[in-house]
Every structure is written in structure tokens, then in C-alpha cells.
Amino acid sequence: MANLEVEYCGVKFKNPIVTASGTFGFGYEYNEYVSLNEYGGFGAKGLTRQPRGGNKAPRIAETPSGILNSVGLQNPGVEVFADVIMPDLAEKFDTNVIANMSGNTIEEYAEMAEILSDTDVAVIEMNISCPNVKHGGLAFGTNAAVVEELTKEVKKKCKKPLVVKLSPNVTSVTDIAKAAEAGGADGVSLINTLLGMRIDINTRRPILANNTGGLSGPAVKPVAVRMVHEVYNAVKIPIIGMGGVMSGDDVIEFMIAGARLVALGTGMFVKPDLILDVKRDILAYMDRFGIEDINDIVGTLELN
């Protein structure tokens, strides 16, 4: 039997497939299509210190080979997740939960890390770059010195593996990754969405009420694969790769580039049970090339 088990930041995942935060809610809706137990883990909806209603509509706009979103971190707040949602998830499902948090200050991030550390989450993902939220997020993720300081302070309060989610909207993603590593991050995840805009040519106004939003979907995959490869060669901490994954072949591509876990996101809007096809594709690939352990392909890219 081919081995799909992966270890990430000291946590065992039954397979390398997780989900990208913001695309999966808290998992309940997707469980109606396919059991959450099929995933190695899933990224829960992004949490903030206090509940948020999100941005006003329209918050989603389709684009060629992708979508723009400006949902704005609508969520019930970290305490509701810690006290109500996570205990229920832990009782009902056999999969790792990756909690995702966003803050406006270093103190907020640290406080949320402390709260989440006392739950059954497997990993805490720190979103330092949310391009669809005004007044917060983006400033943290674009400055290497700030990223290092933020990571260092949050790590003091974090008892679970801390993964820093990186923005592609930067001059050098490797500099930000190195800063996260220097601050004590246990891992990094990338890429977050690319900042984009669509315009209604009849009204000459942006389609999104927030004017801009985050671009995800197949259109961003080549950018994401390139950045994963660059970061893999720049840091020693493990990577969760994401961006436009639609098939098992896409997962394999990210892993060859250097990702140890790979997240499904926008693809599940098209096919909610995508995980089943992805796992089947991966096993077929391993059989075709005589690969017994999925870990053996991580970071095996040979440049021309």
C-alpha cells in the first residue's frame, strides 16, 4: 500500500490534502458531500478577536479561471470557535483542524493564539495578509521586520505549531518567509490571494462593494508554484502550498516544488467532493512511477 501519511510541524496528517481557510467554512456544509475524515486536515474559517459581519455585498465576482472575493473575514469570533465550534468538531470528526486567525495588532494576534492553544486544534495559522479587509492585515504581511516581530511575540503565547500565511502581494516572498522563520514560525503557508479588481463597464464602478478583492482559482497557480519553490529553497521550515488546485496532478506539482501539505480552495466551489478525485489521482501517479511514500517527492524539482 502506498503511504500518504505526512508529518507537518510534528503533527501527523493521514494524507497531504488540507483545505484553504476562507473556502471551507467550519466544514459542516462540505461534510454533506463527503466526510471530513477524508482530508488530512482542514483550514477553518478565518477568526478575529471579536465577531465580524464582513463586508457589504457584492462580495464575490467571477473572473476568467478564478474568482475575486471580498468577504471581509465574516466570523463568529475566536471565543465562539474555541468554546462551541471546536469541541463539536473534535467530537464528530477524525481529522486535523487548522485554526486561522487575523488581527489588527500584535496584542490581538497573541491573545487569539493563547485562546486557540487551549483547544484541540492541531495547528494555528496566522494570516498576516488579508487583501480584502480595510485597516489591518496587509500592513503586517508586507514588511519583513514587522513579520519577524509579530511572529516572535505571538510564538511566546502559542502552544501549538504556528504557521504564518504569506502574501503574494510583496516584492520578495522569500524575505517575508525568512522573517517568519527568524521569528520562530514552525511553518509557512502560501499563497494567499492576489489583490485584484473588476470593473462594471456600464456603471464604470468596481463590481465589488469593497472595490478590490482577493483573486483565487486556477489563474493564480503558476504564481503560487513559483513562490512555493522559491520559499522551499530559502527556509528550512515546512510549507503548506495552495493556489488554484483543481486536481491530484496540481497537488503533485506543489509537492515537487516543495510543499509538504497542499490545500484545496476555490476548486471545491466547482466540485465539493474534489478531495475524492484528488486522492485517486495521487495514488494513480504513485503507482505509475513506483512511488511508495508520498514524502519522497517533496522538493524534488530539477531545474533545466
Backbone hydrogen bonds, N-H to C=O, Kabsch-Sander energy under -0.5 kcal/mol:
donor,donor_aa,acceptor,acceptor_aa,energy
3,N,292,E,-3.5
4,L,2,A,-0.6
6,V,13,F,-2.6
8,Y,6,V,-0.5
8,Y,11,V,-3.0
11,V,8,Y,-2.0
13,F,6,V,-3.5
18,V,16,P,-0.6
18,V,262,V,-2.4
20,A,264,L,-3.1
23,T,20,A,-1.8
27,G,24,F,-2.2
31,N,27,G,-1.8
32,E,28,Y,-0.5
32,E,29,E,-1.2
33,Y,30,Y,-1.9
34,V,30,Y,-2.2
38,E,35,S,-1.9
39,Y,36,L,-1.5
40,G,17,I,-2.3
41,G,17,I,-1.2
42,F,96,N,-2.3
43,G,19,T,-0.8
44,A,42,F,-0.7
44,A,98,I,-2.5
45,K,25,G,-1.5
47,L,100,N,-2.8
52,R,75,N,-2.5
55,N,71,V,-2.4
61,A,68,L,-2.4
63,T,66,G,-2.8
66,G,63,T,-1.9
67,I,216,S,-1.9
68,L,61,A,-3.4
69,N,214,G,-1.7
70,S,59,R,-3.0
75,N,52,R,-1.6
78,V,48,T,-2.1
81,F,77,G,-1.7
82,A,78,V,-2.6
83,D,79,E,-2.7
84,V,80,V,-2.4
85,I,80,V,-1.7
86,M,81,F,-3.3
88,D,84,V,-1.2
89,L,85,I,-2.4
90,A,86,M,-2.7
91,E,87,P,-1.5
92,K,88,D,-2.0
93,F,89,L,-2.5
95,T,93,F,-0.7
96,N,40,G,-1.3
98,I,42,F,-2.9
98,I,96,N,-0.5
99,A,97,V,-0.7
99,A,123,V,-2.2
101,M,125,E,-2.4
102,S,47,L,-2.9
109,Y,105,T,-2.0
110,A,106,I,-2.5
111,E,107,E,-2.3
112,M,108,E,-2.5
113,A,109,Y,-2.4
114,E,110,A,-1.9
115,I,111,E,-2.0
116,L,112,M,-2.9
117,S,113,A,-1.7
118,D,114,E,-0.6
118,D,115,I,-1.0
119,T,116,L,-1.7
122,A,97,V,-2.3
123,V,97,V,-1.3
124,I,161,P,-2.7
125,E,99,A,-4.0
125,E,123,V,-0.5
126,M,124,I,-0.5
126,M,163,V,-3.6
127,N,101,M,-2.6
127,N,125,E,-0.7
128,I,126,M,-0.9
128,I,165,K,-1.1
133,V,130,C,-1.5
137,G,103,G,-0.5
138,L,130,C,-0.5
138,L,136,G,-1.7
140,F,137,G,-0.8
141,G,128,I,-1.5
141,G,137,G,-1.4
142,T,138,L,-0.7
142,T,139,A,-0.5
143,N,140,F,-0.9
144,A,142,T,-0.5
147,V,143,N,-2.5
148,E,144,A,-2.3
149,E,145,A,-2.1
150,L,146,V,-3.1
151,T,147,V,-2.6
152,K,148,E,-2.3
153,E,149,E,-2.2
154,V,150,L,-2.5
155,K,151,T,-2.5
156,K,152,K,-0.9
157,K,153,E,-0.5
157,K,154,V,-1.3
158,C,154,V,-1.0
159,K,157,K,-0.6
163,V,124,I,-2.9
163,V,161,P,-0.6
164,V,187,G,-2.2
165,K,126,M,-2.6
165,K,163,V,-0.6
166,L,164,V,-0.6
166,L,189,S,-3.2
170,V,168,P,-1.6
176,I,172,S,-1.3
177,A,173,V,-2.3
178,K,174,T,-2.6
179,A,175,D,-1.7
180,A,176,I,-2.2
181,E,177,A,-2.3
182,A,178,K,-2.6
183,G,179,A,-1.7
184,G,181,E,-1.3
185,A,180,A,-2.5
186,D,162,L,-2.4
187,G,162,L,-1.4
188,V,238,P,-2.1
189,S,164,V,-2.2
190,L,240,I,-2.5
192,N,166,L,-1.9
194,L,215,L,-1.7
196,G,213,G,-3.0
200,D,205,R,-3.0
201,I,199,I,-0.8
204,R,200,D,-2.4
205,R,200,D,-0.9
207,I,198,R,-2.4
209,A,58,P,-2.3
211,N,208,L,-1.8
212,T,210,N,-2.1
213,G,196,G,-2.3
214,G,69,N,-2.8
215,L,194,L,-3.8
216,S,67,I,-2.3
219,A,65,S,-2.6
220,V,217,G,-2.2
221,K,218,P,-1.2
224,A,220,V,-2.4
225,V,221,K,-3.0
226,R,222,P,-1.9
227,M,223,V,-2.2
228,V,224,A,-2.6
229,H,225,V,-2.3
230,E,226,R,-2.1
231,V,227,M,-2.7
232,Y,228,V,-2.6
233,N,229,H,-1.4
234,A,231,V,-1.3
235,V,231,V,-1.9
240,I,188,V,-2.2
241,G,239,I,-0.6
241,G,261,L,-2.8
242,M,190,L,-1.8
243,G,263,A,-0.5
251,V,247,S,-1.5
252,I,248,G,-2.5
253,E,249,D,-2.3
254,F,250,D,-2.1
255,M,251,V,-2.3
256,I,252,I,-2.6
257,A,253,E,-1.8
258,G,254,F,-0.9
258,G,255,M,-0.6
259,A,254,F,-2.4
260,R,239,I,-2.7
261,L,239,I,-1.6
262,V,16,P,-3.0
263,A,241,G,-2.7
264,L,18,V,-2.4
268,M,265,G,-1.8
269,F,266,T,-1.8
270,V,266,T,-0.8
271,K,267,G,-2.1
274,L,271,K,-2.0
276,L,273,D,-1.7
277,D,273,D,-0.7
278,V,274,L,-2.5
279,K,275,I,-2.4
280,R,276,L,-1.9
281,D,277,D,-2.6
282,I,278,V,-2.3
283,L,279,K,-2.2
284,A,280,R,-2.0
285,Y,281,D,-2.2
286,M,282,I,-2.5
287,D,283,L,-2.2
288,R,284,A,-2.3
289,F,285,Y,-1.9
290,G,286,M,-0.5
290,G,287,D,-0.6
291,I,286,M,-2.8
292,E,290,G,-0.6
294,I,3,N,-2.6
296,D,293,D,-1.9
297,I,294,I,-1.5
298,V,295,N,-1.1
299,G,255,M,-2.6
300,T,297,I,-1.5
301,L,256,I,-1.5
303,L,301,L,-0.6
